[in-house]
Amino acid sequence: MKKAIIALSLLGSIFSFAQEKTNNQATKEKQIEGVTITKTKKAVEQKADRTIFDFSEQPQLNNGNVLEGIKKLPGLVSTDIAGMMYQGKVLDVYLNGRPLNITSNELNSFLEGMPANSVDRIEVITQPGAEFPATSGGAIMNIITNKNANKYLTATYSGNYSFTNYDKFRSRTSNSLNLNARNKIFGWQLNVGQNYRESMLNSNQDNLMLSNTDRVGRGYFAKSGLTFDLGQDRLLLNYDIYHNNNDNYTSSNGLADLPYYLNPNIIREGKFSSFDAAHTDNLRQEAVVTYQKRFTEKSQKLDFQFGFTKSDSKFIQDNIFTDVVYTNPVENSPTIPFSNKLNNKSDMEIANFKVDYSQPLKILDGGKVSLGGLYEHQNFDTESKGITNLEYTRQTTATYLEFQAKLKKFDFILGTRAENYDISGVTRYYNNKNLIEADLLPFNKFKLFPNASVQYNLMNQVYVAANYNKKINLPSISALNPNNTTFQGPNTQVTGNPNLQPTIFDNYEIKISAFDYAFIGYSVSSAKNQVAQIIRKDGKNLFNEQINISEMKIHNFNVGLPVPFMIFSKPLSEIMKFNFNPDKINFMYIYAGYQKHDIDNLNNKGFWILNLMTQIILPKEIKLTANYSYLTPKAGYFYFTAEKPFNNSVDLTLTKKFMDNRLTVSVFANDIFNGQLMQVRSNPPSGETVMLRTKYDSRNFGLSVNYKIPTKNKLAKEDANILNQTKKDENGGVMQQGQ
């Protein structure tokens, strides 16, 4: 451990020196009418409570769709079976500060429908304080699509094309346009875009069902914002809309226990071959009004915000035909003609109002107090073939108080959040062809969620931090949804669980960070009633269900280390004198993490996560970026054991800037060795184990362009972001925070 800390400090000193030099010698571009100061963004920025990944300036992340970019982030594990985790913490996914309230398959589809070049940055908030909702769970991944606005009309175009060539040639395209303008009364921004993607999915479910799915996805989005300056105060109006329209065509075959065509009450073993067509239509709309009250003291703030979200979803699956050959004895069944297998709908509405206030506090060597409140009401209804089978209502009332203070080299944060939940509803289901109505298990509780952290600053930009917080994670609506919104075969059943209970987390962490890029840390999350997916086999039928794990712990050790290549060719004394920009040098960033899921009655082994990112500057200022991701197999991941590594891919990106950096062109190849697949074996608490194998057409090649149309007015200044901002920034602007 001592050697590791010395190495971190040494490399951190190198990066600190370079960073200070870079910041002190900011690039100045002289112009006839004025001066523009350009600030280089950091690829990765470590803060006490979060890690920030910049997408806008990293071509290896912002080509393709958002899900592909997220999977390249060091320390992040994304799977179809258990959602997303970052450094051992279960992630609650937010978009521009607002929770998506979806998980697993629906989340992946949503992120696949967003072009990666529409993302500005991703913040992973590993230590959400009292000002964040207690429902943030273990950690928050906040996807921020904001763009800076310029006074006078400006525009930025982004485009992307890629293709795959497995069983056939498939194309993927995305285009977006960002418009910004300001007049004497108000400023406005409009970001519109589309995404078209063709893809393939092959799966094997315990050799009982093998399927091949040809997928076509279409996504559209529009984000708009208006800002009015009212003296020192500001009024922000935002309206966003996201629409996904997807078609899936699935050929499947396998072995199942099926109703006998001459007498449906008799079940016989049979080999089946079928073809199904599924259609998904999702529409999500958000409207937010924010009033920012400002005072003479810049650090004193008062914000009022009202938000409304409406999300509608439709899922239809039609069986075009099914052929069955019964065994013992062999008998051919007549072809089963067209039938509608699934016709499901859901409707979600969330309304909330929140108030946040903060002001400086004369305590110790200086501090701040923050307090606020939230009221939120959510309705979620689902329907299957005309029957409303879930009516879910949640009402949340919350308030928080948090103190921050400094004492010499120490920083302290102490806070608590009080939340009252009132959850109720009705579920309906068929039992032996009888429609049964039952009340959901109610959850009506008042709970306190404390948080505390202490940070000791060893030296400039080097600190040791210890954190604790208690959080709650309410089951997502997709986990509660009793309807199936994925492909259903003759021998598969996929259902949600409307009686899932919330998860309570106790999170502990200690971490040493040095100069943004280097860190070493250990964390443990103790969870009660953790929501988990199980897949079990009963005979020749497969069941995909959601359950609560009464108690479990997730242990995680992780380390990140930058290695500039010049350290192998130059003496340290010369490197310390060298004035360089980290974005202009050759280096490798190494991330390694060890994670273990401790669940009663399971002998889960831990697994290692490895991510290597290398940047090489070629002649003509062409930048080569290589990413390698690997996750060791034969390890436990909730109720699954990985038989193959979840991540095993090599990605390459070549980037060149033209026209005074206004035009950026990238060519890329993802998963060039075609090694990315998922093969796991389930370990359900009851029932037989199941082998699952899933392979996407992850190997793809493409071209990405980004063109910033210059303004003719060289005195143009930047406005603050107004496209659904997320957290209180350091300059006094209020950003929309997660609810």
C-alpha positions, 0 to 999 in steps of 0.5 A, a space after each residue: 500500500 505504501 509503495 502504491 501511495 508513493 507512486 500515486 503521489 509521484 505521478 500526481 505531482 507530474 500532472 499537477 505541475 503540468 496542469 498548473 502551468 496550463 491553467 496559468 498560461 491559458 491560450 489567448 487568441 488576439 482578434 481585432 474587436 476583442 479577445 477570446 479565452 479558450 479553456 481546455 476541458 478535462 477528460 476525467 475530473 475527480 471531485 470529492 463526491 463525483 467523477 466527471 467524464 467529458 464526452 464533448 471533446 472525446 471522439 472515442 466516447 461520442 461516436 455511436 450511441 450513448 450506451 456504447 460510450 457509457 460501456 467504455 467508461 473505466 469502472 462502469 459495468 453495464 449488463 442486460 441482466 442486472 443494469 449498471 454499476 460504477 465502482 461497486 455501486 448500483 447506479 440510478 440513471 438520470 437524464 439532465 438531472 431527472 431520474 429516468 425511472 427505467 432499468 435493464 432492457 428499457 434503459 438500454 433501448 432508451 440509451 441506444 436511441 440517443 446519439 452519443 454526440 448529443 452528450 456534453 458530459 456524464 457525472 457519476 455522483 458516488 457520494 450524493 449528499 443531503 441535497 440529493 433525494 434519498 432515492 438516489 440509492 448507491 450512486 447517480 449517473 447523470 447524463 447531461 446533454 447541455 450545450 453552451 449558448 452564444 449571444 447572436 445566432 450560432 449553430 453546431 451540426 453533429 453527424 455519425 455513420 457506422 455499419 456492421 457486417 455479420 450475417 448481413 450489412 446493417 447501417 446506423 446514422 445519427 444527426 443533431 443540430 444545436 441552435 443558440 440565440 439571444 436578443 435584448 429580452 431573452 435567450 433561447 436554445 434548441 437542440 434537435 436530432 434523430 437516430 436510425 440504427 439497424 442491429 442484430 441480437 443472437 441469444 441462447 437460453 439453456 439450449 431450450 430456445 435459440 433466437 436471432 433478432 433483426 432490430 430496427 430502431 428510430 429515435 427523435 428528440 428535441 430540447 428547448 430552453 428560454 431564459 429571461 434575465 429579471 435584474 439579478 434573478 433569472 427565469 428558465 423555461 424548458 421543454 424536452 421530448 424524446 420519441 423511440 419507435 422500434 421494430 424487432 423481427 425474431 426467428 426462434 427454435 427450440 424444445 418446449 412443453 406445449 399444449 397439444 393441438 387436438 386437446 390444449 389441456 394435454 401438454 406434450 414435448 415438442 420442437 418448435 420453430 416460429 417467427 415473431 414481429 414486435 413493435 415498441 413505441 415510447 414517448 417521453 415529455 418533460 416540462 420544467 419552470 425554474 426561478 432563480 433568486 439571487 442576492 448581493 452575496 453571490 453564494 447566497 441562492 434561493 431557487 424554486 422549481 416545478 417539473 412535470 414528466 409524462 411517459 407513455 409506452 406501447 409494446 406489441 408482439 405478434 406471432 406470424 407463425 409457429 411450426 411444432 413437431 411433437 416427440 414421443 411419438 413424433 407427430 407434426 402439428 398444423 402450422 399455428 397461424 397469426 396471433 397477437 401474443 402481447 399488447 401492453 401499455 403503460 402511462 407514467 406521470 410525475 409532478 414535483 415542486 422543490 425549493 433550495 436555499 443556501 448561504 455562507 456561514 461563519 463557522 470555523 474557517 468558513 462554511 455554508 448551510 443548505 436547506 430545502 424541500 420537495 413534494 412529488 406525486 407519481 402515478 403509474 398505470 399498466 394495461 394488458 389486452 384491455 385490462 388495467 393490471 397495475 395502478 401504482 401511486 407514490 407520494 413523497 414529501 422531503 426536506 433536508 439540512 446540510 452544513 459544510 465547513 473548513 478547518 485548516 486542511 480539513 473539509 467537513 460535510 454533515 447533513 440529513 434528509 427526511 423523507 416521507 413515503 406513501 406508496 399504494 396501489 392495486 394489481 390485477 392478474 389471472 389465476 385459472 382464468 379468473 381475474 383476481 384483484 389485490 392491493 399492493 403491499 403498502 409502504 407508508 414510512 417516515 425515514 431519516 437519511 444522514 450523510 457525513 464526510 471528512 476530507 484532509 488535504 495532504 497537499 494541493 489537489 491531493 486529499 484523503 476522504 472518508 464518506 458515509 451516507 444512508 440511501 433508499 432505492 425505490 423499485 423502478 417502474 419497469 421492475 414493478 411493471 407486471 407486463 412483459 416488454 421484451 420478446 416472449 417465446 413459447 417457453 419463456 415468461 418475463 414478468 415484473 413484480 408489483 410487490 417489490 419493496 424499497 432497498 435501504 443502503 448504508 454506503 461507506 467509502 475511503 479514497 485517496 485522490 491526486 490531481 483528478 486522474 489518479 486515485 485509490 479507494 475502497 467502498 462497501 455498500 450494505 443493502 437490505 431488500 436489494 432488487 434483483 433479477 432471477 432467471 430459473 428453469 422449471 422443466 422446459 419452461 424459463 421464468 424471468 422474474 424480479 425479487 428482493 434480496 433480504 440482505 447483501 453487501 457489495 465490496 469494491 476496491 479500485 485504483 486509477 493511474 495515469 502513465 505519461 509515456 515520456 516518463 520512460 524516455 526523460 528524467 524526472 527533473 526534465 519532465 518537471 520543467 516541461 510545459 505540456 497540456 495533458 490533451 497533447 501528450 502520449 499517455 495511458 490511463 489504467 483503471 483496475 477494480 475488484 468487486 465482490 457480491 456477498 449474498 447469503 447462501 451463495 458462494 460468489 467469487 469476486 471479479 476484476 474489472 480492467 480498463 486501459 485507455 491509450 492516447 497517442 499523438 500522430 503526425 499532422 496532429 492526428 490523435 489515436 485513442 485505443 480502449 481495452 475493457 475486460 472483466 474476469 469470468 467465473 465470478 458472481 454478479 448478483 444471482 449470476 455467474 459469468 462464464 465468459 467476460 462481460 467486457 472483452 473489447 478493443 476500440 480504436 478511434 482516429 481524430 483530426 481537427 480542421 478549420 481552426 478546430 471548428 471541424 472535427 472528423 473521426 474514424 472509428 472501429 469498435 470491438 475490432 476482435 469481436 470479443 464482446 458477448 455475455 454468457 452467464 449461468 443463473 443461480 436462482 434461490 429456487 428452481 434449476 439453473 439456466 445458461 444464457 448467451 447473448 451476442 450483439 453485433 458489437 463490432 462496427 466501423 464508422 465516421 463521425 463529424 462535428 462542425 461548429 458554424 462560426 458567428 460573424 460577430 467576434 464579440 459574441 459571449 457565452 451564456 450559461 447553459 439553459 437546456 435542463 441544467 442539473 446541479 447548483 454550479 459554482 458561479 451562482 447559476 442554478 441547474 436542475 437537480 435530480 428529483 
